[in-house]
Amino acid sequence: MALKVSRRGTVPPFIVMDVMRAANERAAHGESVLHMEVGQPGTPAPRPVLEAARQALDRDLIGYTDAHGLLGLRARIAQHYQDWHGLVVDPGRIMVTTGSSGGFLLSFIAAFESGDRVALAAPGYPAYRNILAALGVEAVLLPAGPDERFQPTPALLDAVEGKLDGLILASPSNPTGTMVGRDELQALVKHCATRDIRLISDEIYHGIVFGPAAVSALELSDQAVVINSFSKYFSMTGWRLGWMVVPEDLLRPLECLSQNLFISAPTLSQHAGEAAFDCYEELDAYVAAYARNRALLLEELPKAGFDRLAPADGAFYLYADVSRMTNDSEDFCRRMLAETGVAATPGTDFDPQQGKRFVRFSFAGPRETMAEAARRLRDWSK
């Protein structure tokens, strides 16, 4: 007799991780690989972060914390909003999470019931819709194209039939890097408020911008759930540390869920995270390096035929329309890896409807990797 297996695990895979596995297998056989598939900074955690972690270990400070996180860390996060946005945020509204992924899971469980409907732009981060699917929540994909700068708009929301219970917004976006300006964000906030739609704002790429600073939903609403992470701007991928700023009505539900699902975020990472806010100068130097990589690829990729690119206002991705080269981006990425050693992510990871026409390149790695990848792709296209 076969034992039952929950349907929750039948969600689609996170394809970028499959690409990374194939790239690592190629490297294990001694073949050259240039990693442009994973959105992971090629820079180390800042030096003061590493020193804070060593001191925490030496002082044996690695017990459980409150489910909301260390008060000192939450105070530093609150000060961060004062420094960057001129906002006074009560540390009591801040929850430290096990990465932004923990924040997504907790907020989706707390805000939505099974059967609810949550809108998000396509293309968008695949874990949003896959977590929602595992929870029995319907992900309503908004076909956001170049005319919408790949972002949700009130018009796209109005075109949806039936009631919506939530909207997930990412600015800067993964995979496109596009951002929502203040006026556009204000329109979305107003739209959600008048229709009882819960707004969840993914702000994990704040700080990695190549023009005007990103606008936080907190500047315009105290009802939005704002999720951020130490993985991107703070270059602490793998430390599994993030945070949420949440409205009052979700504070206790989120605390109870966090207590039961996670107990608390990793304590060592929390102690180290406090020091990250002393590192803006070092971190901004990292962003300057991303900007140089971006400029290099914007000049060189069109020479290899990748000349239709989403406007990358922030984050560290270029989203390329490859429909003149292929109608199957997954096969295209497999061939590109096999024939050039350049690993990139097919657009089907981010958009199950139009993704076969797109490929995402990450420029978070070393400049030498970007230059060599561009050279190989130029040669490949001849």
C-alpha beads as a LAMMPS data file, in Angstrom:
LAMMPS data file: protein, C-alpha beads

382 atoms
381 bonds

1 atom types
1 bond types

-500.0 500.0 xlo xhi
-500.0 500.0 ylo yhi
-500.0 500.0 zlo zhi

Masses

1 110.0

Atoms # bond

1 1 1 0.000 0.000 0.000
2 1 1 1.412 3.381 -1.026
3 1 1 1.689 6.014 1.679
4 1 1 0.086 9.379 1.050
5 1 1 2.245 12.262 -0.187
6 1 1 0.909 15.796 0.215
7 1 1 0.136 17.722 -2.947
8 1 1 1.873 20.750 -1.400
9 1 1 5.198 19.361 -2.605
10 1 1 4.073 19.214 -6.223
11 1 1 4.756 22.904 -6.779
12 1 1 7.085 23.685 -9.702
13 1 1 10.818 23.667 -8.989
14 1 1 12.868 26.807 -8.568
15 1 1 14.502 26.414 -11.991
16 1 1 17.501 28.623 -11.236
17 1 1 18.601 26.069 -8.646
18 1 1 18.392 23.336 -11.295
19 1 1 20.543 25.485 -13.593
20 1 1 23.067 26.014 -10.801
21 1 1 23.218 22.264 -10.183
22 1 1 23.899 21.600 -13.884
23 1 1 26.572 24.311 -13.892
24 1 1 28.229 22.844 -10.791
25 1 1 28.200 19.363 -12.357
26 1 1 29.935 20.791 -15.411
27 1 1 32.531 22.469 -13.186
28 1 1 33.056 19.221 -11.250
29 1 1 34.126 17.610 -14.531
30 1 1 36.768 20.283 -14.988
31 1 1 34.898 22.346 -17.544
32 1 1 34.758 26.121 -17.391
33 1 1 31.620 27.751 -15.981
34 1 1 30.732 31.434 -15.776
35 1 1 27.948 31.850 -13.231
36 1 1 25.331 34.380 -14.303
37 1 1 22.331 32.348 -13.155
38 1 1 22.049 32.928 -9.413
39 1 1 21.157 36.234 -7.770
40 1 1 23.933 36.043 -5.225
41 1 1 26.424 38.833 -4.554
42 1 1 29.949 37.935 -5.569
43 1 1 31.167 40.031 -2.654
44 1 1 31.834 38.854 0.919
45 1 1 29.962 39.948 4.005
46 1 1 31.451 43.220 5.291
47 1 1 34.396 42.892 7.663
48 1 1 32.578 44.310 10.734
49 1 1 29.838 41.708 10.222
50 1 1 32.386 38.897 10.345
51 1 1 34.011 40.395 13.445
52 1 1 30.649 40.734 15.203
53 1 1 29.957 37.069 14.496
54 1 1 33.338 36.069 15.950
55 1 1 32.669 38.105 19.088
56 1 1 29.228 36.539 19.510
57 1 1 30.774 33.081 19.256
58 1 1 33.519 33.971 21.746
59 1 1 30.890 35.230 24.220
60 1 1 28.659 32.187 23.641
61 1 1 25.622 34.318 22.772
62 1 1 23.974 31.732 20.544
63 1 1 20.784 30.813 22.396
64 1 1 17.237 31.362 21.220
65 1 1 15.974 34.916 20.868
66 1 1 12.436 36.275 21.042
67 1 1 10.406 35.299 18.003
68 1 1 10.489 38.957 16.927
69 1 1 14.300 38.991 17.088
70 1 1 16.944 40.772 19.128
71 1 1 15.768 44.160 20.322
72 1 1 19.126 45.709 19.447
73 1 1 18.862 44.497 15.857
74 1 1 15.293 45.715 15.536
75 1 1 16.381 49.126 16.836
76 1 1 19.131 49.261 14.205
77 1 1 16.634 48.357 11.476
78 1 1 14.324 51.130 12.711
79 1 1 17.233 53.581 12.558
80 1 1 17.924 52.398 9.001
81 1 1 14.464 53.617 7.963
82 1 1 15.172 56.956 9.639
83 1 1 18.512 57.245 7.832
84 1 1 17.286 56.194 4.385
85 1 1 13.661 57.289 4.272
86 1 1 13.251 59.816 7.068
87 1 1 10.701 57.535 8.722
88 1 1 10.087 56.906 12.401
89 1 1 9.327 53.179 12.653
90 1 1 8.434 51.570 15.975
91 1 1 10.856 48.656 16.552
92 1 1 7.836 46.812 17.956
93 1 1 6.494 46.575 14.393
94 1 1 9.691 44.938 13.154
95 1 1 10.079 41.153 13.001
96 1 1 13.417 39.527 12.248
97 1 1 12.947 36.524 9.969
98 1 1 14.846 33.529 8.643
99 1 1 15.740 35.295 5.425
100 1 1 13.173 37.072 3.305
101 1 1 11.885 33.590 2.424
102 1 1 10.748 33.178 6.020
103 1 1 9.069 36.561 5.754
104 1 1 7.179 35.564 2.627
105 1 1 5.978 32.320 4.186
106 1 1 4.916 33.924 7.459
107 1 1 3.168 36.875 5.849
108 1 1 1.319 34.725 3.313
109 1 1 0.072 32.371 6.033
110 1 1 -0.958 35.231 8.328
111 1 1 -2.635 37.401 5.686
112 1 1 -4.373 34.909 3.397
113 1 1 -6.719 31.960 3.724
114 1 1 -6.810 28.923 1.478
115 1 1 -8.833 29.891 -1.583
116 1 1 -7.882 33.570 -1.473
117 1 1 -6.545 35.255 -4.612
118 1 1 -3.294 37.220 -4.665
119 1 1 -2.066 39.207 -7.659
120 1 1 1.548 39.539 -8.767
121 1 1 3.315 40.672 -11.898
122 1 1 4.508 38.174 -14.475
123 1 1 7.465 38.065 -14.797
124 1 1 8.187 37.851 -11.084
125 1 1 10.064 35.916 -8.427
126 1 1 8.829 32.307 -8.742
127 1 1 8.814 31.520 -5.023
128 1 1 5.896 33.936 -4.537
129 1 1 3.491 31.902 -6.618
130 1 1 4.935 28.553 -5.566
131 1 1 4.603 29.294 -1.830
132 1 1 1.075 30.572 -2.437
133 1 1 0.232 27.390 -4.344
134 1 1 1.543 25.204 -1.526
135 1 1 -0.750 27.119 0.848
136 1 1 -3.796 26.705 -1.381
137 1 1 -3.844 30.391 -2.335
138 1 1 -4.415 31.284 -5.990
139 1 1 -1.659 33.341 -7.608
140 1 1 -3.265 35.677 -10.156
141 1 1 -0.605 36.578 -12.710
142 1 1 -0.728 40.101 -14.136
143 1 1 0.678 40.158 -17.695
144 1 1 3.053 43.090 -17.141
145 1 1 5.120 43.790 -20.243
146 1 1 7.400 46.552 -21.493
147 1 1 4.523 49.054 -21.619
148 1 1 4.062 48.605 -17.840
149 1 1 7.809 48.328 -17.285
150 1 1 7.082 44.780 -16.093
151 1 1 5.321 46.094 -12.972
152 1 1 1.712 45.864 -11.720
153 1 1 -0.574 48.811 -12.368
154 1 1 -4.089 49.731 -11.236
155 1 1 -5.274 49.084 -14.803
156 1 1 -3.912 45.530 -14.737
157 1 1 -5.571 44.962 -11.372
158 1 1 -8.883 46.328 -12.635
159 1 1 -8.725 43.909 -15.569
160 1 1 -8.790 40.921 -13.187
161 1 1 -12.178 39.244 -12.894
162 1 1 -13.363 38.630 -9.351
163 1 1 -12.187 39.782 -5.936
164 1 1 -8.503 40.049 -5.093
165 1 1 -7.284 39.601 -1.525
166 1 1 -3.654 40.580 -1.946
167 1 1 -0.998 42.158 -4.156
168 1 1 2.710 41.338 -4.074
169 1 1 4.931 44.129 -5.352
170 1 1 8.710 44.004 -5.874
171 1 1 10.644 47.191 -6.571
172 1 1 13.375 46.751 -7.739
173 1 1 12.051 43.605 -9.347
174 1 1 13.541 40.203 -9.856
175 1 1 14.057 39.357 -12.760
176 1 1 13.761 42.713 -14.544
177 1 1 15.336 45.209 -12.146
178 1 1 12.580 47.728 -12.899
179 1 1 11.302 50.028 -10.154
180 1 1 8.004 51.666 -9.265
181 1 1 8.185 55.431 -8.828
182 1 1 6.559 57.351 -5.990
183 1 1 3.480 58.391 -7.974
184 1 1 2.942 54.891 -9.344
185 1 1 3.390 53.364 -5.901
186 1 1 0.949 55.860 -4.409
187 1 1 -1.622 54.842 -7.025
188 1 1 -1.168 51.164 -6.129
189 1 1 -1.406 51.885 -2.395
190 1 1 -4.642 53.832 -2.930
191 1 1 -6.056 51.102 -5.187
192 1 1 -5.363 48.442 -2.556
193 1 1 -6.734 50.542 0.308
194 1 1 -10.049 51.232 -1.408
195 1 1 -10.566 47.565 -2.320
196 1 1 -9.370 45.870 0.898
197 1 1 -6.379 44.317 -0.858
198 1 1 -3.437 43.436 1.398
199 1 1 -0.246 44.924 -0.076
200 1 1 2.993 43.008 0.489
201 1 1 6.039 44.968 -0.663
202 1 1 9.234 43.038 -1.402
203 1 1 12.058 45.538 -0.886
204 1 1 15.022 43.172 -0.699
205 1 1 16.922 44.967 -3.479
206 1 1 16.642 48.405 -1.895
207 1 1 20.084 49.971 -1.854
208 1 1 21.098 48.368 -5.159
209 1 1 19.885 51.088 -7.512
210 1 1 21.489 52.941 -10.412
211 1 1 19.520 56.170 -10.293
212 1 1 17.007 57.643 -7.841
213 1 1 16.598 55.804 -4.535
214 1 1 13.822 53.251 -4.226
215 1 1 10.627 54.340 -2.479
216 1 1 9.480 52.210 0.452
217 1 1 5.803 51.385 0.785
218 1 1 6.201 52.484 4.413
219 1 1 6.502 56.067 3.169
220 1 1 2.953 55.871 1.851
221 1 1 1.099 53.369 4.035
222 1 1 1.164 51.900 7.521
223 1 1 -0.980 48.968 6.337
224 1 1 1.518 47.409 3.918
225 1 1 3.668 44.441 4.893
226 1 1 7.262 45.319 3.980
227 1 1 9.815 42.536 3.585
228 1 1 13.567 43.054 3.349
229 1 1 16.713 40.967 3.596
230 1 1 20.383 41.083 4.504
231 1 1 21.229 38.879 1.498
232 1 1 21.437 41.433 -1.320
233 1 1 22.586 44.973 -0.465
234 1 1 24.193 43.811 2.798
235 1 1 25.941 40.932 0.972
236 1 1 25.026 38.334 3.607
237 1 1 23.571 35.580 1.418
238 1 1 23.544 32.308 3.331
239 1 1 23.279 33.947 6.756
240 1 1 19.505 33.480 6.392
241 1 1 18.519 36.802 7.894
242 1 1 15.737 39.154 6.899
243 1 1 13.064 41.341 8.438
244 1 1 9.489 42.515 8.089
245 1 1 7.758 45.727 9.076
246 1 1 4.149 44.779 9.705
247 1 1 0.851 46.513 10.512
248 1 1 -0.566 46.230 14.011
249 1 1 -3.269 43.722 13.099
250 1 1 -0.709 41.134 11.996
251 1 1 1.791 41.485 14.849
252 1 1 0.425 38.828 17.196
253 1 1 -0.569 36.356 14.450
254 1 1 2.904 36.601 12.958
255 1 1 4.537 36.181 16.362
256 1 1 2.546 33.009 17.068
257 1 1 3.324 31.594 13.633
258 1 1 7.010 32.426 13.984
259 1 1 7.207 30.819 17.426
260 1 1 5.821 27.577 16.068
261 1 1 7.461 27.455 12.649
262 1 1 10.922 28.886 13.338
263 1 1 11.234 29.730 17.097
264 1 1 13.554 32.534 16.025
265 1 1 15.876 33.584 13.229
266 1 1 19.497 32.337 13.511
267 1 1 20.955 34.034 16.561
268 1 1 24.530 34.259 15.293
269 1 1 23.291 35.985 12.153
270 1 1 21.243 38.432 14.226
271 1 1 24.280 39.527 16.244
272 1 1 26.286 39.891 13.046
273 1 1 23.448 41.770 11.342
274 1 1 23.602 44.606 13.859
275 1 1 27.065 45.467 12.559
276 1 1 25.884 45.580 8.926
277 1 1 24.404 49.032 9.487
278 1 1 27.878 50.399 10.196
279 1 1 29.042 49.342 6.726
280 1 1 27.259 51.633 4.265
281 1 1 30.523 52.877 2.750
282 1 1 31.800 49.361 2.057
283 1 1 28.402 48.232 0.779
284 1 1 28.015 51.231 -1.528
285 1 1 31.368 50.299 -3.033
286 1 1 29.858 46.902 -3.843
287 1 1 26.932 48.638 -5.547
288 1 1 29.382 50.724 -7.573
289 1 1 30.961 47.475 -8.773
290 1 1 27.542 46.160 -9.816
291 1 1 26.994 49.402 -11.716
292 1 1 30.235 48.865 -13.653
293 1 1 29.181 45.303 -14.485
294 1 1 25.796 46.575 -15.625
295 1 1 27.385 49.191 -17.873
296 1 1 29.719 46.607 -19.394
297 1 1 26.890 44.202 -20.224
298 1 1 24.594 46.925 -21.534
299 1 1 27.347 47.750 -24.013
300 1 1 28.478 44.211 -24.856
301 1 1 25.369 41.995 -24.776
302 1 1 23.709 43.766 -27.735
303 1 1 26.781 42.842 -29.781
304 1 1 25.881 39.201 -29.111
305 1 1 22.270 39.714 -30.192
306 1 1 20.819 40.416 -26.730
307 1 1 19.603 43.875 -27.658
308 1 1 16.103 43.894 -26.158
309 1 1 16.666 44.332 -22.446
310 1 1 14.345 45.427 -19.651
311 1 1 15.385 48.749 -18.079
312 1 1 17.435 47.610 -15.088
313 1 1 16.881 50.448 -12.618
314 1 1 18.087 48.358 -9.690
315 1 1 18.965 44.850 -8.445
316 1 1 21.639 43.023 -10.463
317 1 1 19.831 41.423 -13.380
318 1 1 19.318 41.957 -17.080
319 1 1 16.146 40.404 -18.505
320 1 1 16.605 39.764 -22.203
321 1 1 13.956 39.117 -24.843
322 1 1 15.482 36.281 -26.913
323 1 1 12.436 35.533 -29.085
324 1 1 14.448 36.292 -32.229
325 1 1 16.867 33.518 -31.222
326 1 1 14.584 30.865 -29.754
327 1 1 11.047 29.959 -28.742
328 1 1 12.313 27.750 -25.909
329 1 1 14.426 29.576 -23.352
330 1 1 15.037 26.432 -21.280
331 1 1 16.620 24.626 -24.233
332 1 1 18.447 27.836 -25.153
333 1 1 20.004 28.075 -21.675
334 1 1 21.002 24.393 -21.744
335 1 1 22.743 24.875 -25.099
336 1 1 24.366 28.100 -23.983
337 1 1 25.817 26.381 -20.915
338 1 1 26.986 23.345 -22.899
339 1 1 28.516 25.347 -25.750
340 1 1 29.889 28.430 -23.971
341 1 1 30.015 27.624 -20.252
342 1 1 27.795 30.666 -19.524
343 1 1 25.044 29.779 -17.050
344 1 1 21.875 31.902 -17.201
345 1 1 18.286 31.384 -16.087
346 1 1 15.415 30.766 -18.506
347 1 1 12.501 33.149 -18.279
348 1 1 10.113 30.267 -17.602
349 1 1 11.276 30.431 -13.993
350 1 1 9.720 33.879 -13.683
351 1 1 6.819 33.774 -16.133
352 1 1 5.030 30.516 -17.009
353 1 1 3.101 32.314 -19.753
354 1 1 5.693 34.339 -21.713
355 1 1 8.926 33.086 -20.168
356 1 1 9.988 30.972 -23.131
357 1 1 10.877 34.256 -24.835
358 1 1 13.209 35.529 -22.105
359 1 1 16.510 34.835 -20.332
360 1 1 17.841 36.412 -17.127
361 1 1 21.510 37.270 -16.641
362 1 1 22.848 38.120 -13.182
363 1 1 25.700 40.619 -13.039
364 1 1 26.407 40.205 -9.313
365 1 1 29.689 38.355 -9.908
366 1 1 33.233 39.556 -10.587
367 1 1 33.826 41.952 -13.454
368 1 1 36.208 39.451 -15.058
369 1 1 33.348 36.950 -15.259
370 1 1 31.097 39.494 -16.962
371 1 1 33.742 40.451 -19.516
372 1 1 34.604 36.847 -20.373
373 1 1 30.927 35.871 -20.607
374 1 1 30.271 38.747 -22.999
375 1 1 33.229 37.679 -25.141
376 1 1 32.061 34.056 -25.303
377 1 1 28.503 35.049 -26.147
378 1 1 29.715 37.338 -28.942
379 1 1 31.738 34.471 -30.392
380 1 1 28.790 32.085 -29.974
381 1 1 26.454 34.382 -31.853
382 1 1 28.621 34.585 -34.960

Bonds

1 1 1 2
2 1 2 3
3 1 3 4
4 1 4 5
5 1 5 6
6 1 6 7
7 1 7 8
8 1 8 9
9 1 9 10
10 1 10 11
11 1 11 12
12 1 12 13
13 1 13 14
14 1 14 15
15 1 15 16
16 1 16 17
17 1 17 18
18 1 18 19
19 1 19 20
20 1 20 21
21 1 21 22
22 1 22 23
23 1 23 24
24 1 24 25
25 1 25 26
26 1 26 27
27 1 27 28
28 1 28 29
29 1 29 30
30 1 30 31
31 1 31 32
32 1 32 33
33 1 33 34
34 1 34 35
35 1 35 36
36 1 36 37
37 1 37 38
38 1 38 39
39 1 39 40
40 1 40 41
41 1 41 42
42 1 42 43
43 1 43 44
44 1 44 45
45 1 45 46
46 1 46 47
47 1 47 48
48 1 48 49
49 1 49 50
50 1 50 51
51 1 51 52
52 1 52 53
53 1 53 54
54 1 54 55
55 1 55 56
56 1 56 57
57 1 57 58
58 1 58 59
59 1 59 60
60 1 60 61
61 1 61 62
62 1 62 63
63 1 63 64
64 1 64 65
65 1 65 66
66 1 66 67
67 1 67 68
68 1 68 69
69 1 69 70
70 1 70 71
71 1 71 72
72 1 72 73
73 1 73 74
74 1 74 75
75 1 75 76
76 1 76 77
77 1 77 78
78 1 78 79
79 1 79 80
80 1 80 81
81 1 81 82
82 1 82 83
83 1 83 84
84 1 84 85
85 1 85 86
86 1 86 87
87 1 87 88
88 1 88 89
89 1 89 90
90 1 90 91
91 1 91 92
92 1 92 93
93 1 93 94
94 1 94 95
95 1 95 96
96 1 96 97
97 1 97 98
98 1 98 99
99 1 99 100
100 1 100 101
101 1 101 102
102 1 102 103
103 1 103 104
104 1 104 105
105 1 105 106
106 1 106 107
107 1 107 108
108 1 108 109
109 1 109 110
110 1 110 111
111 1 111 112
112 1 112 113
113 1 113 114
114 1 114 115
115 1 115 116
116 1 116 117
117 1 117 118
118 1 118 119
119 1 119 120
120 1 120 121
121 1 121 122
122 1 122 123
123 1 123 124
124 1 124 125
125 1 125 126
126 1 126 127
127 1 127 128
128 1 128 129
129 1 129 130
130 1 130 131
131 1 131 132
132 1 132 133
133 1 133 134
134 1 134 135
135 1 135 136
136 1 136 137
137 1 137 138
138 1 138 139
139 1 139 140
140 1 140 141
141 1 141 142
142 1 142 143
143 1 143 144
144 1 144 145
145 1 145 146
146 1 146 147
147 1 147 148
148 1 148 149
149 1 149 150
150 1 150 151
151 1 151 152
152 1 152 153
153 1 153 154
154 1 154 155
155 1 155 156
156 1 156 157
157 1 157 158
158 1 158 159
159 1 159 160
160 1 160 161
161 1 161 162
162 1 162 163
163 1 163 164
164 1 164 165
165 1 165 166
166 1 166 167
167 1 167 168
168 1 168 169
169 1 169 170
170 1 170 171
171 1 171 172
172 1 172 173
173 1 173 174
174 1 174 175
175 1 175 176
176 1 176 177
177 1 177 178
178 1 178 179
179 1 179 180
180 1 180 181
181 1 181 182
182 1 182 183
183 1 183 184
184 1 184 185
185 1 185 186
186 1 186 187
187 1 187 188
188 1 188 189
189 1 189 190
190 1 190 191
191 1 191 192
192 1 192 193
193 1 193 194
194 1 194 195
195 1 195 196
196 1 196 197
197 1 197 198
198 1 198 199
199 1 199 200
200 1 200 201
201 1 201 202
202 1 202 203
203 1 203 204
204 1 204 205
205 1 205 206
206 1 206 207
207 1 207 208
208 1 208 209
209 1 209 210
210 1 210 211
211 1 211 212
212 1 212 213
213 1 213 214
214 1 214 215
215 1 215 216
216 1 216 217
217 1 217 218
218 1 218 219
219 1 219 220
220 1 220 221
221 1 221 222
222 1 222 223
223 1 223 224
224 1 224 225
225 1 225 226
226 1 226 227
227 1 227 228
228 1 228 229
229 1 229 230
230 1 230 231
231 1 231 232
232 1 232 233
233 1 233 234
234 1 234 235
235 1 235 236
236 1 236 237
237 1 237 238
238 1 238 239
239 1 239 240
240 1 240 241
241 1 241 242
242 1 242 243
243 1 243 244
244 1 244 245
245 1 245 246
246 1 246 247
247 1 247 248
248 1 248 249
249 1 249 250
250 1 250 251
251 1 251 252
252 1 252 253
253 1 253 254
254 1 254 255
255 1 255 256
256 1 256 257
257 1 257 258
258 1 258 259
259 1 259 260
260 1 260 261
261 1 261 262
262 1 262 263
263 1 263 264
264 1 264 265
265 1 265 266
266 1 266 267
267 1 267 268
268 1 268 269
269 1 269 270
270 1 270 271
271 1 271 272
272 1 272 273
273 1 273 274
274 1 274 275
275 1 275 276
276 1 276 277
277 1 277 278
278 1 278 279
279 1 279 280
280 1 280 281
281 1 281 282
282 1 282 283
283 1 283 284
284 1 284 285
285 1 285 286
286 1 286 287
287 1 287 288
288 1 288 289
289 1 289 290
290 1 290 291
291 1 291 292
292 1 292 293
293 1 293 294
294 1 294 295
295 1 295 296
296 1 296 297
297 1 297 298
298 1 298 299
299 1 299 300
300 1 300 301
301 1 301 302
302 1 302 303
303 1 303 304
304 1 304 305
305 1 305 306
306 1 306 307
307 1 307 308
308 1 308 309
309 1 309 310
310 1 310 311
311 1 311 312
312 1 312 313
313 1 313 314
314 1 314 315
315 1 315 316
316 1 316 317
317 1 317 318
318 1 318 319
319 1 319 320
320 1 320 321
321 1 321 322
322 1 322 323
323 1 323 324
324 1 324 325
325 1 325 326
326 1 326 327
327 1 327 328
328 1 328 329
329 1 329 330
330 1 330 331
331 1 331 332
332 1 332 333
333 1 333 334
334 1 334 335
335 1 335 336
336 1 336 337
337 1 337 338
338 1 338 339
339 1 339 340
340 1 340 341
341 1 341 342
342 1 342 343
343 1 343 344
344 1 344 345
345 1 345 346
346 1 346 347
347 1 347 348
348 1 348 349
349 1 349 350
350 1 350 351
351 1 351 352
352 1 352 353
353 1 353 354
354 1 354 355
355 1 355 356
356 1 356 357
357 1 357 358
358 1 358 359
359 1 359 360
360 1 360 361
361 1 361 362
362 1 362 363
363 1 363 364
364 1 364 365
365 1 365 366
366 1 366 367
367 1 367 368
368 1 368 369
369 1 369 370
370 1 370 371
371 1 371 372
372 1 372 373
373 1 373 374
374 1 374 375
375 1 375 376
376 1 376 377
377 1 377 378
378 1 378 379
379 1 379 380
380 1 380 381
381 1 381 382
